[in-house]
Amino acid sequence: MAQKQYIKYLYEVEGKNLAEIQKATGFNYRTVQKYAYQENWSEESLPVLNAENYPSLGAYIPIIDTWLEDDCKLPRKQRHTAWRVFCRLRDEHGFTGCYSSVKRYVRKKRFVMKTSDEGFLPLAHPCGWGQVDFGEFMYYDAVQKEQTGYALTVSFPHSNKGYTQAFPSQNQECLLEGMKRIFEYIGGVPVRLRFDNMTTAVAQVLKYSERTLTDGFARFMLHYRFQADFCNPAAGNEKGNVESKVGYSRRNAFVPVPTITSFDDYNDWLFDWCETDAERDHYKYKIPIQELWEEDYAQLLRLPEYPFSVFRYEALSVNKSGFAVIDTNRYGLSPTLAGETVQAKIFFDHVEFFYDHQLVGRYPRSYKTNDEVYDWRQYITTLCKSPVQWSTPDSSSRCRRHGRSIFAR
């Protein structure tokens, strides 16, 4: 609307002609002409879609409605055009009317669908809509040491079904990887998801509901085509269903305290636990959650043709000892790279290092503080040039007495 007002202002107040307005705004000439000349700005009434107004379509209208509504779940390039609707009606249902009536109805139906979406104020929980949140839990690692983990939960308030995946952190890579796994497991994408203002998704909170999104989260949204809503600051109650689901899973799936030696294996078990849990009755409707989930599932968007690769790039300098630092943790690369800049491809569970487009290191990602991760084989060349660097004081003296290095044995 602000752009329309600006065009009208340039035309009416500043007296610019259409060509000057086009140059100033960058809009198409016809767009400029439309809003510069427009006099009636009152809201148009919605087009009539009653069957009696389309006598040639008659009983075919419910069929068209179903096709167009189902199209909302599909990628734009695979949706029905008015011509495709006409052809299917003619070939599959014996329609004998003309194309123009089909085209007219399809155009008006799409306008109504768009207007309804823009003005929708949910008083209940729509099917296919979800909520997302992290919850903290404790677990034991392979040596039975206490660690802090983070469980990502995607819940569906309509059916009260939820899916949980566990990770060692709640960074962006873990958030997106968890959502991707859940989408692929359930075989679809929620139409709309509600989040709090987590920094992994929101770069800046603006006025009202406006948000500046992080680049990685924005690309993930575009890839999977879901819409995102964000709670008002300090208003976690606006996603109360997932808040409850996080607590429920922590009291049940994570009691007793689990031992996690492989997050992949544990997450497979969590999916099984979620399916078993869905066999209980819904707290309100007193029918199995799984039955209500079928209604949610029917509204999910289709998965994209290509999966999203969850990682981020970071350019890092290699210090004189051959280490590159990520989140205070040092990863050992070849000392020959000292002083060079490498590209780190950072996944949630591992890190790959590239120099001049060549892979020069791959390590499990550490979530400790000031940790060192390295492969001693990368130092062989350097040690061979100066072997005394790897010998102990006793062994060095013994080697010197025998006039040879420990590497000469």
C-alpha positions in Angstrom: 0.0 0.0 0.0 2.9 2.4 0.8 4.1 1.9 -2.8 0.7 2.7 -4.2 0.5 5.9 -2.1 4.0 6.9 -3.3 3.0 6.6 -6.9 -0.2 8.6 -6.3 1.8 11.3 -4.4 4.3 11.7 -7.2 1.5 12.1 -9.7 -0.9 14.3 -7.8 1.3 16.4 -5.5 4.7 16.6 -7.3 3.1 16.7 -10.8 5.4 14.1 -12.3 4.3 12.4 -15.5 4.1 8.6 -15.8 7.5 8.2 -17.4 9.2 10.2 -14.6 7.4 8.1 -12.0 8.4 4.9 -13.7 12.0 6.0 -13.6 11.8 7.1 -9.9 10.1 3.9 -8.7 11.4 1.3 -11.0 7.8 -0.1 -11.5 6.3 -1.3 -14.7 4.7 1.5 -16.8 1.3 -0.1 -16.6 1.5 -0.5 -12.8 2.4 3.2 -12.5 -0.5 4.1 -14.9 -3.0 2.0 -12.9 -2.3 3.6 -9.5 -1.7 7.1 -10.8 -5.1 7.2 -12.5 -7.0 5.2 -9.9 -9.7 7.3 -8.2 -11.8 4.7 -6.3 -9.7 3.2 -3.4 -12.6 1.5 -1.5 -12.4 -2.2 -0.8 -13.8 -4.3 -3.5 -16.4 -6.8 -2.6 -15.4 -10.5 -2.9 -16.4 -12.1 -6.2 -19.5 -14.3 -6.3 -18.7 -18.0 -6.5 -22.2 -19.4 -6.2 -23.0 -22.3 -8.6 -26.0 -20.5 -10.0 -23.7 -17.8 -11.4 -21.8 -20.4 -13.4 -24.6 -22.5 -15.0 -22.2 -24.2 -17.4 -20.0 -25.4 -14.6 -22.7 -26.6 -12.2 -21.7 -29.8 -10.5 -18.0 -29.3 -11.6 -17.4 -26.5 -9.1 -16.6 -28.8 -6.1 -14.1 -30.7 -8.3 -12.4 -27.4 -9.3 -12.3 -26.2 -5.7 -10.6 -29.5 -4.6 -7.9 -29.2 -7.2 -7.2 -25.6 -6.5 -7.1 -26.1 -2.7 -4.9 -29.1 -3.0 -2.5 -27.0 -5.2 -1.6 -24.9 -2.2 0.4 -27.9 -0.9 2.4 -28.3 -4.2 5.3 -26.4 -5.7 4.1 -23.4 -7.8 5.4 -24.9 -11.1 3.2 -28.0 -10.6 -0.1 -26.3 -9.9 -3.1 -26.2 -12.1 -3.5 -23.5 -14.7 -7.0 -22.5 -15.8 -6.3 -24.3 -19.1 -5.2 -27.5 -17.3 -8.3 -27.4 -15.2 -10.4 -27.1 -18.4 -8.6 -30.0 -20.0 -9.0 -32.3 -17.0 -12.7 -31.5 -16.7 -13.2 -32.2 -20.4 -11.1 -35.4 -20.6 -11.8 -36.9 -17.2 -15.3 -35.7 -16.3 -17.0 -35.1 -19.7 -17.3 -31.3 -19.4 -18.8 -29.8 -22.5 -18.7 -26.1 -21.5 -16.3 -23.4 -22.8 -12.9 -22.5 -21.5 -13.8 -18.9 -20.8 -16.2 -19.9 -18.0 -13.6 -22.1 -16.4 -11.0 -19.4 -16.6 -13.4 -16.8 -15.1 -14.2 -19.1 -12.1 -10.6 -20.1 -11.5 -9.5 -16.5 -11.4 -12.1 -15.5 -8.9 -11.7 -18.6 -6.7 -7.9 -17.9 -6.4 -8.7 -14.3 -5.4 -11.0 -15.5 -2.7 -8.5 -18.1 -1.4 -5.8 -15.4 -1.2 -8.0 -12.9 0.5 -9.2 -15.6 3.0 -5.6 -16.5 3.9 -4.6 -12.8 4.4 -7.5 -12.1 6.7 -7.5 -15.4 8.7 -7.5 -15.0 12.4 -7.2 -18.5 13.9 -9.4 -19.1 16.9 -8.8 -22.8 16.8 -5.7 -24.8 15.7 -5.8 -25.3 11.9 -4.8 -28.7 10.5 -1.2 -28.8 9.3 0.0 -25.9 11.5 2.8 -26.5 14.0 4.9 -25.0 16.7 8.7 -25.3 17.3 10.8 -25.1 20.5 14.0 -26.4 22.1 14.1 -28.0 25.6 17.1 -28.7 27.8 17.8 -32.2 29.2 20.7 -34.1 30.8 22.3 -37.2 29.5 25.3 -39.4 30.1 28.0 -39.7 27.4 30.0 -42.9 26.6 32.1 -42.6 29.7 29.0 -41.9 31.9 29.9 -38.2 32.3 26.9 -35.8 32.7 26.3 -33.6 29.6 23.6 -31.1 28.6 21.6 -31.8 25.5 18.8 -30.0 23.7 15.6 -31.6 22.4 14.0 -30.0 19.4 10.2 -30.5 19.3 7.8 -29.8 16.5 4.2 -30.2 17.8 0.9 -30.1 15.9 -1.8 -28.4 18.2 -4.7 -29.8 16.3 -3.9 -33.4 16.9 -1.5 -32.8 19.8 1.1 -35.0 18.1 4.7 -34.1 18.5 8.1 -35.2 17.1 11.3 -34.8 19.1 15.0 -35.0 18.0 18.0 -34.6 20.4 21.1 -32.6 19.7 24.3 -31.5 21.6 23.4 -27.8 21.0 20.6 -25.5 20.0 22.6 -23.6 17.3 21.3 -23.0 13.8 22.7 -26.2 12.3 21.0 -28.3 15.0 17.7 -26.4 14.6 17.6 -26.8 10.8 18.9 -30.4 10.8 16.2 -31.3 13.4 13.4 -29.7 11.4 14.7 -31.3 8.2 14.7 -34.8 9.8 11.2 -34.4 11.1 9.9 -33.2 7.8 11.5 -36.1 6.0 10.3 -38.6 8.6 6.6 -37.5 8.4 6.8 -37.1 4.7 5.6 -33.5 4.5 6.1 -29.9 5.6 3.8 -28.0 8.0 1.9 -25.2 6.3 2.8 -22.7 9.1 5.1 -22.9 12.1 5.3 -20.7 15.2 8.6 -19.9 16.9 9.9 -17.8 19.7 12.5 -15.2 18.8 15.4 -17.5 18.8 18.6 -15.9 17.6 19.2 -18.8 15.2 16.2 -17.7 13.2 15.6 -14.0 14.1 18.4 -11.5 13.5 16.4 -8.5 14.6 13.0 -8.0 16.2 11.2 -5.1 14.6 7.9 -3.4 15.4 4.8 -5.5 15.7 5.2 -8.9 14.0 8.0 -7.8 11.7 11.3 -9.7 11.9 14.6 -9.7 10.1 15.5 -13.3 9.6 19.0 -14.9 9.6 20.2 -15.9 6.2 20.3 -19.6 6.9 16.8 -19.7 8.3 15.4 -17.6 5.5 16.9 -19.9 2.8 15.5 -23.0 4.7 12.0 -21.4 4.7 12.2 -20.7 1.0 13.3 -24.2 0.3 10.5 -25.9 2.2 7.9 -23.3 1.5 6.4 -23.0 5.0 5.4 -19.7 6.6 6.8 -18.7 10.0 5.1 -16.7 12.8 7.1 -15.4 15.8 5.8 -14.8 19.3 5.8 -11.4 20.8 8.9 -10.9 23.0 8.6 -12.7 26.4 5.3 -14.3 25.4 6.1 -18.0 25.2 2.5 -18.7 26.1 1.7 -17.9 22.4 3.1 -21.3 21.6 1.8 -23.1 24.7 1.2 -26.5 22.9 4.9 -27.0 22.1 5.9 -25.7 25.6 3.7 -28.4 27.1 5.0 -31.0 24.6 8.6 -30.2 25.5 7.9 -30.8 29.2 5.9 -33.9 28.5 8.7 -35.5 26.4 11.4 -34.6 29.0 9.3 -36.3 31.8 8.8 -39.4 29.7 11.2 -40.0 26.9 14.2 -38.7 29.0 13.4 -40.5 32.2 15.5 -42.3 33.4 18.4 -40.2 32.3 19.6 -41.7 28.9 23.1 -42.7 27.9 23.7 -41.3 24.4 26.8 -42.5 22.5 25.3 -41.8 19.0 22.7 -39.0 18.5 21.7 -40.6 15.2 20.8 -43.9 16.9 19.1 -42.1 19.8 17.0 -40.0 17.4 15.8 -43.1 15.6 14.6 -44.4 18.9 12.9 -41.0 19.6 10.9 -41.3 16.4 9.7 -44.7 17.6 8.8 -43.3 21.0 6.8 -40.5 19.4 4.8 -43.0 17.3 4.0 -45.1 20.4 3.0 -42.1 22.4 0.5 -41.1 19.7 -1.5 -44.2 20.5 -2.9 -42.6 23.7 -6.2 -40.6 23.7 -6.3 -36.9 23.0 -6.7 -35.0 26.3 -9.9 -33.2 25.0 -11.5 -35.3 22.3 -10.9 -38.7 23.9 -9.9 -40.4 20.7 -6.4 -41.6 19.7 -4.0 -38.8 18.8 -3.0 -40.8 15.8 -6.5 -40.6 14.3 -6.4 -36.8 14.6 -2.9 -36.7 13.1 -4.4 -38.1 9.9 -6.2 -34.7 9.5 -3.0 -32.8 10.1 -1.1 -35.0 7.7 -3.6 -34.5 4.9 -2.8 -30.7 5.0 1.0 -30.9 4.9 2.9 -29.4 2.0 4.8 -31.8 -0.3 8.5 -32.3 0.3 10.7 -30.4 -2.2 12.4 -32.4 -4.9 15.8 -31.8 -3.4 16.8 -32.1 0.3 18.3 -29.1 2.0 22.0 -29.4 2.9 22.3 -28.0 6.4 25.7 -26.4 7.0 27.3 -22.9 7.0 30.5 -21.7 5.5 33.1 -19.7 7.5 36.5 -18.4 6.4 39.2 -19.1 9.1 42.8 -18.2 9.5 45.2 -21.1 10.3 47.6 -20.1 13.2 51.3 -20.9 13.2 50.6 -24.3 15.0 48.3 -25.3 12.2 45.0 -24.9 14.1 41.8 -23.2 13.0 39.3 -22.1 15.7 35.5 -22.6 15.7 33.6 -21.6 18.8 36.7 -21.6 21.0 37.6 -25.1 19.9 40.8 -25.7 17.9 40.9 -28.1 14.9 44.3 -29.3 13.8 45.3 -28.9 10.1 48.6 -29.4 8.4 51.3 -27.0 9.7 52.1 -26.2 6.1 48.8 -24.2 6.1 50.0 -21.9 8.8 49.1 -18.3 7.9 46.7 -19.4 5.2 42.9 -18.9 5.1 40.7 -22.0 4.8 37.0 -22.5 4.2 35.2 -24.4 7.0 32.0 -26.2 6.0 30.3 -26.5 9.4 27.6 -29.2 10.0 25.9 -29.9 13.3 28.0 -33.1 13.9 31.2 -32.6 11.9 33.4 -29.9 10.2 35.1 -30.1 6.8 38.1 -27.9 5.9 38.9 -26.9 2.4 42.0 -25.1 1.0 42.1 -24.2 -2.7 39.0 -26.3 -3.2 40.7 -29.4 -1.8 39.6 -31.2 1.4 42.4 -30.8 3.9 40.6 -32.0 7.1 37.4 -33.5 8.4 36.7 -33.8 12.2 33.7 -34.5 14.4 32.4 -31.2 15.7 33.3 -30.5 19.3 30.8 -28.8 21.6 33.3 -28.5 24.5 35.1 -25.3 25.5 38.7 -24.7 24.4 39.0 -28.2 23.1 41.7 -29.5 20.7 40.7 -31.8 17.9 43.5 -33.1 15.6 44.9 -36.0 13.7 48.5 -36.8 14.6 49.2 -38.1 11.0 48.9 -34.5 9.7 52.1 -33.6 11.6 54.3 -36.5 10.3 56.0 -34.3 7.6 56.9 -31.6 10.1 58.0 -34.1 12.7 60.2 -35.9 10.2 62.0 -32.6 9.6 62.5 -31.9 13.3 61.9 -35.3 15.1 63.2 -34.1 18.5 59.9 -32.1 18.9 58.1 -35.4 19.6 60.6 -37.1 21.9 60.4 -37.0 25.7 63.4 -35.6 27.7 64.5 -39.2 28.7 64.0 -40.6 25.2 65.8 -37.7 23.7 68.9 -38.1 25.9 68.9 -41.8 25.2 68.6 -41.2 21.5 71.4 -38.6 21.6 73.6 -41.1 23.5 73.0 -43.6 20.7 73.5 -40.9 18.1 70.1 -41.3 16.5 66.5 -40.2 16.7 63.6 -42.3 17.8 62.3 -42.0 14.3 65.4 -43.7 12.9 64.6 -47.0 14.5 
